[in-house]
Amino acid sequence: MDIATQRLHNQYITRPRRGSPADLVAALGAVQAQEYPFAKWALALRLRTQTTDAEIDTAVDRGEILRTHVLRPTWHFVAAPDIVWIQRLTGPRVHARLATYLRNFGIEKRTSIKAATVIERALGGSRYLTRQELRARLARAGITLDGTPLALVVMYAELEHVICSGPRRGKQFTYALVSERAPKAREMPGDEALAELTRRYFASHGPATVRDFVWWSSLTTADVRRGLDIIKARSVEQDGRTYWTSRSTKAHPHRGTRVHLLPVYDEFLVAYRDRVAVPHGPSSYTLGPMKHALVIDGQVAGTWTTGRTGRVGLVPVRRLMSSERAGAEAQVARFGRFIGLDVRMT
């Protein structure tokens, strides 16, 4: 079994999905969204209908897609109906990791609790405030924070499913109350939520290992094994590892586009702890921090960059065949349609 090929298929990269951006996010469970402009491209490249940067902005501003800290101490997109049950399931584990950072900055838990209360009151009545505006409200309440300590306390309120993203104000992000932004968010008891997240991950990200899902979700190994048991997942042994898939997932031969321009922090690259199937460490290619990945036949073949001159530059680690270069040019043109520019490849 070609693990990389199956992941490309299941992640909707070689079989783009019908439906809206929010439908896609729900199918994937959550999508890492640390670099917002390119996180939007990660969604668009997986959708069958040509989708623009502005259209995904609209989905975010309407609250169909929410951006918040969930699964791990980093930004993710989640579909509005899913934010509460995913946060309740994974939040305690992320809280445990966050607590270390809070202690390192000398922030006591009672301060975080008080700050969350102040923030909740400040945002009531569908008021949308930026982080700096929240900082001012906290200062009035006697809580003086800035920089990383402020970000950590705001993250605490997110993990308590009190706040999430509001509509953007120009290029600034705002915060809103979860209760107002996602009034129809679903609630699920523990095992049902565990089964649902397990099913979505292995259906959309599989084949994957237990270690992969532990990394992606922050759940414990015991929780993950229980989730696999509940959904009666299927396993296969390969290269000394056990890979799991959803029972409904079928193996698919490679079809469609061979060349892909994946953005930094794309799920195809960051959703796995074991990197044997898709190696992307410093010994295998020149990726490195804050670089986008040129992927050919499921393997990283270099990087790509964008510039202000309407150019996309490829930095392959080997000489590209003519068919591969043609495939890259087609993907550059698609990226150009996404951002609304006539983009050329260099």
GUVO-666546 format. One record per atom (N, C-alpha, C): x, y, z. Coordinates in pm, whole numbers, plus 50000, padded with zeros to 5 digits. Layout:
BEGIN
XYZ
...
***
This chain:
BEGIN
500844988050000
500005000050000
500885012450000
500575021849911
501305034449906
500615044150003
501215045850120
500605054050224
500385068350175
501385074250110
501285088050065
500135089849967
499995080449872
498915081449773
497555081049840
497395072049938
496105070950007
495805083650087
496825089450148
496595101850224
496215113250131
496875114350016
496505124649920
495035123449881
494595111149862
493195108749825
492265112149941
492555106850058
491645108650173
491615123050222
492695130550201
492725144550240
492145153850134
491555148250030
490885156149926
491865164449844
493095159949835
494075167049753
494025162049610
493955148849591
493825143349456
492375140449419
491465142049513
490035141049482
489315152649552
489445164649499
488835176249564
487375173849600
486965179349711
485655176549769
484595186349718
483395181249698
482255189849670
481825196749799
481125207849787
480585214549904
481315227349937
480985232650054
481515245550096
482815243950172
483535255050192
484735254250277
484435248850416
483295252550475
482945247650608
482695232550606
482095227450498
481885212950485
483225205750483
484185211450412
485525205450404
486195205250540
486145216350612
486765217050745
486145206550836
484825205050831
484145195050915
484605181050880
484755178250750
485185164850708
486595161750757
487465171750760
488845169850806
488955169950958
487905174051027
487915174851173
488365188551218
489535192551177
490105205851204
491275207451108
491625219951080
492705222850985
493625233251048
494915230151057
495835239751118
495825252751039
495715263851111
495515276851047
496415287551106
497645283751138
498575293151200
498885304851108
499175301950981
499435312450882
498155314350801
497345323950843
495985325350791
495925326250638
496715334750570
496575335750424
496775322450353
497725314450400
498005301750333
497155290350386
496625291850507
495635282050555
494395282450467
494075294050416
492935295150323
493235287650193
494455288550145
494835281150025
494765266150051
495095261750172
494985247550206
493565242650190
492585251050216
491185247350195
490845247750046
491205258449979
490815260249840
491335249049751
492565244549775
493135234249687
492445220749704
491645219349810
490935206949836
489465207449792
489025218449735
487635220049694
487505218549544
486465211349502
486285208949359
485905221749285
485035229749346
484635242349285
485745252649305
486085259849199
487095270349212
486675280049322
487505281149424
487195289349540
488255300049555
487825312149586
488765323249595
489095326349741
490175333549755
490615338349886
489495346349952
488825354949877
487755363349932
486575355049979
486285344149909
485155335649948
485415328850082
486645324750106
486945318550234
486965329150344
487455341150314
487345352150409
485885354150451
484995353550354
483575355450383
483045344550475
483445332050450
483005321050536
483495322750679
484705328150693
485255330750827
484525342350892
484295352950817
483625364650873
482175361650912
481545352750840
480165348850873
480095339250990
481225333551029
481235324051139
480905309851097
480925306950966
480735293150920
481975284950954
483135291450944
484415285650986
484925294351100
485365288051207
485915295351321
487405292451330
488155302251375
489605300751393
489895302451541
490485292151600
490695292351744
491835282951780
492245283051905
493235273351952
492515260851996
492795249951928
492145237151958
493085226051913
492945214351973
493765202451946
495175203852003
495875214451965
497215217052014
497325231952042
498375236652108
498475251052136
498825259152012
497995257751908
498195265451785
496835267851722
496805276551622
495545280151557
495035268951467
493725266951469
493065257751378
491765263751328
491365259551208
490005261651162
489145250151213
487945253251261
486935243051289
485615247951234
484735238651197
483395242351156
482595246551278
481765256751265
481035262251379
480265251751460
479585242151398
478835232351479
479735223251563
481035222851531
481935213251597
482755219251710
482755232251726
483735238451815
483585234051960
482365232452009
482195229452151
482585215052183
482085205452106
482395191552141
483865188152120
484515193952018
485955191452000
486725198052113
486345210252149
487055217252256
486895210052390
485705205052418
485505197752544
486315184852548
486445178352433
487175165652427
488685167752440
489225177152366
490685178652360
491215189752449
490345199152490
490785210752567
491555207452694
491105197752774
491845194752898
493305191252874
493605183952766
494995180352736
495795192652693
495175201452615
495875213452572
496065222852691
495055223352779
495175231152902
496415227052981
496655213952989
497785209053066
499105214253009
499175215052876
500385220352813
500465235452831
499315242052822
499285256552839
499695260552981
499335252353079
499635255653219
501135257553241
501945249853171
503405251153185
503855264953141
503325269653026
503685282952977
503205293753073
501995292253125
501465302153218
502335303153343
502745291653394
503615291653513
504945298353483
505485295653365
506775301653329
506715316853325
505535322253298
505365336853297
504775342053428
504675333253527
504195337353657
502715340853662
501935335153573
500505338053567
499755327153645
499115330853753
498385321253835
497055317753769
496545306053806
495295301453745
494155310953777
494135316453897
493045325653933
493055338053845
494245342053800
494345353453708
493725349853573
494015337753525
493445333353398
491935332553407
491425327353519
489965326153536
489325340053540
489925349153615
489395362753623
489435369353485
490535367453413
490665373553280
489595368153186
489325355153190
488295349253104
486925355353134
486665358153262
485385364253301
485285378453247
486385386053259
486405399753208
486185399753056
486865390652988
486755389852843
485325386052802
484745376652873
483375372452842
482405384252852
482555392152958
481675403852975
481925414252867
483185416052831
483525426252732
482945423152595
482815410252564
482365406252431
480855403952424
480165404552536
478735401952538
477965411652451
476835406952399
476025415352311
476605416752172
477305406152126
477885405851991
478865417351967
479635420552071
480735430152051
481965422252009
482635426951907
483815420251855
485025429051881
485985423851956
487145431851996
488435425051955
489435433151921
490755427851889
491475424152019
492605417552005
493365413752124
493825426052201
494235436352130
494685448452199
493535455552269
492345454752213
491175460452280
490825452352404
491005439152396
490805430852516
491865434352621
493065437052576
494135440952668
493715453252748
493105463052681
492655475152750
491555472052852
490635463052815
489565459352908
490135452153030
491115443553007
491745436453119
492485446353210
493155456053151
493885465853231
492945473653322
491765476853272
490775483953353
490345475453474
490405462353456
490015453253564
491195449653653
492345456253632
493505454053716
494395442653671
494205437653548
495035426853494
495875432653382
497135435253410
498015441653312
498855431053242
498565428753115
499255418553037
499515423952898
500575418852836
500885422652698
501715411352637
501865411752507
502725402052439
502295387752462
503265379152486
502985364952504
502075362152623
502275368252741
501345365752852
499895368852816
499665379652743
498305382952700
497765372052607
498585367652511
498155357152418
497815344252492
498585340852595
498335328652670
497025329352747
496745340852807
495505342252883
494295341952790
494425348052672
493335347452574
493145333052527
494245325752508
494145311752470
493415303652578
493665306852704
492965300252814
491455301852796
491015313852762
489575316152743
489055308352622
489875306752519
489465298552404
489295283952445
490255278752519
490185264752559
489035261952656
488565272352722
487385271152808
486105272652727
486235272452594
485165274752497
484275286552534
484955297252577
484285309952603
484325318752479
485475319252412
485645328152297
486225320652178
486055326752061
486635321651937
486785333651844
487055331251718
487235342351624
485915349351594
486015362551581
484915370451529
485205374551386
484375382851327
484675387751192
485905396751193
486675396051085
487865404451078
487465419151059
488275427851112
488085442251096
489245447251012
489015448350882
490125450850792
491035438750792
492295440850828
493235429650836
493415424750980
492675430551072
492785426551212
491775415751247
492205406551331
491305396151380
490605401151506
489365397051522
488635400151644
488245387251714
487795388651837
487285377451915
485785379351938
485105368151958
483665368251983
483355357252083
482165357652141
481725347052230
481315334852149
481725323052193
481325310652128
479795309452131
479185313052242
477735311752255
476985320152153
477585331252109
476945339852010
477405336751869
478625332351856
479185329451723
478745315751672
478545306451763
478125292851725
476975288351814
475815295051804
474705291951895
474135277951876
474395271851760
473875258451734
474985247851741
476055251051810
477145241351824
476645228751893
477135217451845
476675204551898
477355201152029
476645193952112
477205188252234
477225173052217
478265166552267
478365152052259
478935146652389
478395135552439
479045129152554
480415123952516
481235120852616
482645117752595
482945107252491
482375095252504
482695084552410
482185087552270
481055094252261
480525097752129
481445107752060
481925117552137
482855127452082
484175120852042
484665111952127
485915104852098
485775096751970
484675089651956
484445081651836
484345090451712
483675101851725
483475110651610
484805116551562
485625121451656
486895127251615
487825116551559
487815104751619
488625093651568
488205089951428
486915089051406
486395085451273
486785095751169
486635108451204
486945118851106
488435119251073
489265117651176
490705118151151
491155106651060
490765094551093
491265083151016
490585081950880
489365087450866
488735087750735
489395098050644
489825109350700
490355120250618
491875120950617
492535115150718
493995116050728
494685102350718
493905091750725
494495078550722
495055075150584
495865064750577
496325056150687
497275063750780
497085061550909
497885068451009
498085059351129
499085062251208
499395054151325
498715059951449
498715052051555
498225057051684
499035069351724
500325068651707
501205079651744
500855092351665
500465090751538
500075102151457
498855109151518
497845101251553
496615107251605
496815113151743
497665107051824
498005112851954
498615126651933
499535127751839
500175140451809
499145150751761
498295146751668
497355156051605
496305161051703
495815152151788
494655155251873
495005159352015
496215156152060
496655157852200
495965148152295
495205138552243
494595128452328
495655118452375
495325110752477
496265100752527
496255088452436
497295080452446
497345067952370
496175058952407
495835058552534
494715050252578
493405055152515
493215068352510
492005073852447
491945070152300
493075071352233
493115068552089
492805053852063
493385045052141
493105030752121
491635027652150
491075034352247
489645032452275
488805037452158
489165049052105
488435054351990
488505045051870
489675039251844
489815029851733
488955017451756
488875013151880
488055001551913
486565004551893
486155016451935
484725020151922
484305020551776
485145026351690
484755027551548
485115015051468
485725005251535
486114992751469
486974995651345
488015003451367
488915007351258
489674995251206
490124996451083
490914985851020
492394989251029
493224979051039
494664981351048
495404973150944
496614978050910
497494970850820
498924972950869
499714962550863
501124963350902
501974966450780
502834976450793
503714979950683
504974986550737
506104981950690
507394987550730
507554988050882
507044977750949
507204976851093
506264985851172
505274991851106
504315000651173
502894995951148
502014999251239
500594996251222
499875008851180
499285008551062
498525019851010
497025016651020
496255026851057
494825025251077
494055033850979
492885028750939
491965036450855
490555034250907
489675043250870
488255041450900
487735029250826
486785022450884
486245010350821
485625013550685
485135025650667
484485029250541
485485033350432
486755035050470
487765039650375
488215028150285
488295030850155
488755020850059
490065025549997
490895015849962
492165019149897
491885024149755
492655034049713
492465039849580
493815040849510
493855037049382
495095038849306
495325053549280
496565057049244
496875071049217
496135075749092
495445086749106
494775093148992
494945108149004
494695114948893
494635129448898
496005135948902
495995148048956
497185156548954
498335150349032
499515150548975
500695145149041
501435155749121
501285168449079
502075179249137
501155188349219
501615192049339
500795200349427
501665210749495
501105222649510
501765233349585
501065234349719
501635227849820
501025227649952
501595238950037
500745245550114
501215256750195
501905252150322
502635261250383
503265258650512
502195253850610
502535244150692
501645238150792
500445230850732
500555226550605
499445218950548
499255205850624
497995201550632
497675189250706
498425177150651
498715176950522
499435165650465
500825164350524
501365175450574
502715175450628
502755175550781
501805182250845
501915184350991
501015175251074
500155167351010
499175159551086
499695145951129
500985143551115
501555130351144
502845131851224
503015122851318
504265122751395
505315114051327
504885102551274
505785093751202
505905098651058
507135100951013
507345107150882
508005097750782
507845084950803
508465075350711
507775075750576
506435076450576
505695076050450
505905088550366
506015100050432
506235112750362
507355120050434
508605116250406
509725122550478
509825137350443
509985145750546
510205159850520
511055166150629
512095158950667
513055164450760
514225170550685
515145176850756
516265183550690
517135174250608
517125161250640
517975152050564
517345148350431
516035150850413
515375146450292
515135157650192
515065169950240
514875180850146
515075194150218
514975204950143
515405217850196
514265225850257
513215219150304
512045226650354
512455235450470
512435234050582
512855243850682
511675252550723
511885261350820
510785269150877
510135278350774
508815279050782
508055288750705
508245287150555
508335274850507
508455272450364
507265264250317
506815267050195
505745259450133
506355247650059
505605236650048
506165224249995
505685221449853
506625218849765
506355213349634
506285198149651
505115192349625
504905178049646
504615171549511
505365161149480
505185153649355
505015138949389
503895133249344
503585119249372
503655116149522
503205125349602
503115123049746
504395125349823
505465128949754
506735131149822
507175145649805
507785151149908
508255164949901
509445165649805
509315174449705
510335175549602
510975189349599
510695197349702
511275210649707
510335220449775
510535233149748
509735243549809
509235253149702
508315261849742
507865272649653
507665285249735
507825296449670
507735309349738
506855318649657
506295328549725
505505338749657
506165352249676
505935361049580
506495374449589
505435384849555
505785397349572
504845408149545
504755411549397
505535405049316
505555408149173
504685398649093
503805391149160
502945381749089
503705369749038
504695365349113
505525353949073
505495343349181
505545330949137
505745319649227
507065313149186
507975312349281
509275306449253
509355292249303
509775282949220
509985269049260
511455267049296
511665259549404
513035255849443
513065240649457
513105233449346
513105218749353
514455213449398
514435201549456
515695195449500
516315186849391
515615185849280
516145178349165
515595184749038
516125180848927
515655185848799
514265180048771
513315188748738
511955184148712
511815179248569
511055168548551
510715163948417
509745174048355
509635173748224
508765183348156
507315181948201
506865169648224
505485167448269
505285173048410
506305171948494
506215177348630
506195192548628
506995198348540
507015212848531
505675218048478
505095210848383
503785214748332
502735213748442
502825203248524
501905201748636
502055213048736
503295217248761
503535228248853
502965241348797
503135243348666
502595255448605
501075255948618
500425244348604
498965243848618
498555247348761
499315242748859
499005245848999
499275260449032
500305266148972
500575280448990
499415288648935
498915284748818
497775291848759
496545290648850
496345278948910
495215277149001
495375286049125
496595286649177
496855295449291
496575310049253
496945313849131
496675327349084
495185330349081
494385320749034
492935322749033
492405324049175
493005316849267
492595317649408
492815331649464
493955337649437
494245350949494
493825362249400
493325358649282
492825368849190
493885376349114
495005369649086
496095375949011
496575366848901
497135372748797
497775365148691
499195361748737
499325349948799
500595346248861
501415338048763
502685340548758
503605333248670
504625325748753
505155314848696
506135306448766
507535309848721
508445310348816
509855312448783
510685300948837
***
